[in-house]
């Protein structure tokens, strides 16, 4: 928690990733929580599209884009959906600062 306080004290910050219990302190101190929440079918297509682009060298990544990683991404997506209710209940605590983006038109509405 000390490291998080140090980062927060230095000014603005962005954190991204999947939900972890340790992130609760980040939710509490964040000014805004932006939840990218496209439909499941779109996320699955994007996982495959990114994998293909990474294998072709069109898109860079900081991991080895192999079938094992691709499989894990689909597993993480499935696990998120299975635990979505739990995640949503955590987000409800911070409802006043949550911005949920489901598609491009939601992003355009922010302008």
Buried (B, 14 or more C-beta within 10 A) or exposed (E): EEEBEEBBEEEEEEEEEEBEEEBEEBBEEBEEBBEEBBEEEEBBEEBEEBBEBBBEEEEEEEEEBEEEEBEEBBEEBEEBEEEEEEBEEEBEEBEEEBEEBEEEEBEEEEE
